C-alpha cells in the first residue's frame, strides 16, 4: 500500500463514530482501527490518495475538538506500511535507531521521513498500545545512515512538539536484538 491516512482522536466513542464516517465517506480500506492508551482511538486507512484525503477531511469535521492528530501520505516510504503492521523481517542487524513520540501520527510521519532520508530498514512502528499513549519507531542500518534517519524523523516530531527522545546505538548487544525484534 503506497498511500495511507491516519486520524487520532481523544476518546474511544468519538473515534468509533469518526471511523464509521471515514469508511462511509470514501472508498478507503481500513488498515487498523482501535483504542490505544490512554483512552485514545486511532484509525489508519489506505487506498487511492483522493479517497484517503476525503476520509481524513471528513474525520476532522466530525471529530472537531476531539481530534489529536491526522495525516495523509501519498508516497509512503519503503517498509513503512509493513513496520506499522508489524510484519517486517530484519535480516541485517546493524546500528539501532529509535525515535519516540507522543502521537501515533507523528511516529508514522517520523518513520516515513527516516526511510526517505537515509538507507535504513524499519523494524517497527509501535503505535500507542500499552505505553501510556507513547509511540516509537525502530530502524537499523549503517551508523551514519541511522543517525541521519533518526535526525530526519526527530525533526518531524519536534516540529509538532511531540518528540520525546531519540537514541542511536552503533553496535547493539546480540541479546538486545532479541528484546527489540
N, C-alpha and C positions, 0 to 999 in steps of 0.2 A: 504494500500500500504506500503510495507516494504522497498523498495529501491527507492530513488529519486536522481535526479541530477538537478543542477541549474547553469545557466550562467547569468552574469550581464554585460551588455555592455554599453559603454559610450554614445551611441546615438541611437535614435529610428530606423533610416533607416538601420543601420548595424544590429541592434537587430532583425529586421524582416527577413533579409537575413540569419542571423545565425540560427534563429528558423526554417526557411524553410529547411536549410541544416541538422539540427539536426533531424527533422522529416523524411527526406528522407534517412538519413544515417543508421538508425537503427530502429528496431521495438519498438519504445517507444510511450507512451501515454502522450499527453500534459495535465498537471495538470493546469497550468496557464501560461499566456504569455501576456505581455503588457508593456506600458510605465509607468514609475514611476518618481517621482520628483528626481532631476531636469533634465528632459530630458533623463533619462537612460531607458534601456529596460531590463526586467527580464523575463526569461523563466524557468519554472520548469517542469521537465518530470519525469515520473515513468515507471516502467516495470522491465524486467529482468536486473540484475546488469550488465552483459556484454554488453547489448544493451545500457544501460544508459551511461556506460563508453565510448563506441564508439561514442555516440551522443555528449557527452561533449568534447571528444577529437577533434571531427570534428568542434565543435563550437570554440574551442581555435584556431584551424588552420585558420578558416575563419575570426574570429574577429581580430586576430593578436594584434596590439597595441591598439585596441578599447576595449579589454577585461578588465573588472574591477576585477571580481572575479568569481570563479566557485567552485563547489564541486560535489562529488558523495558520497552518504551514502548508504552502503549496508545493514545495520541492523538498521533501523530507530527506535529511542526510542519511548516509549509509548506516544500516543497522539500528536506527532509532526505533522504528516500529518493533523490531524483534526485541530490543532491550526493554521497551515498555511492557511488552507481553511476557518477558522473562524467558525467552526461548533462544538466547544466544549461547553458542558453544564456543568457549575460549580455548584455543589450542596453543597459541604462542604467548605465554605469560612473561611479560617483561616488567617495566615500571608500572606502578599502580597510581592512578589519579582519582581523586574524589572531589565532587562539588556538592555541597549540602545547602538546601534552600528551605524556605518556609512555605512555598506553594507548589502544587503539582505542575501547574503551567510553567513556572519558572524552571523547574527541574528538566522538563522535556525540552523547553527552549534552550537551556544550557547544554543539554546533550546534543541537540541539533547544531548549535554553534561550535561545539567542541569537535565534532566529526568533520565539519566543513573547514575548520581552521588548521587541522593537522592530521597526519596519518596515524590515527588511533583506532582501536576496536572498542566499541562499547561493550561493557559486561552486563550492566543492569541500570535501569531507571526505576528506582523504588519510589512508589507514589503513596506517601502518607498512610500506609497501613501499619498500625501497631507502633508508631513512632511519634505520637503526640502531634500529628499533622505535619511533621517534617518530611522532607523528601531528599533523596540523594541520587547522584549519578556516579557510576564507577566505570573506569576505562583503563586500557593497557596499551603499551606501545613503547617505542624508544623514549628515553628520558626527556630529550628535548621536545619531542612531539607531544608527550603527555603534559609537560609544563605549558606549552603553547595552547593546547586544547583546554586545559584547566583554566588558564587565564581568559580564554575566549568565553567559556561557559560562565565563569565567575562574573565577567563584565556584564553579561546579560542580566543575571540575577541582581547584581549590585545596582544596576541602572534603575531597577524597580524597587530597590530597598529590601529585598528578600533573601539576600545572600547570608548564610550562616557561617560557613567556613569552607576552606579548600585544603587539600593535602596532596602532596606528590611523594611517593615512596620509590626511590630509584631501584632498590633491589629487595623486594618483599621476601620475607622468610617463607619457605615452602608450606609450612603449616598455616600461615595466614591465608594463602590461596584457598585452602580447604574451607576456611571460615567464610571467605568472600564469595566463592562460587557456589 
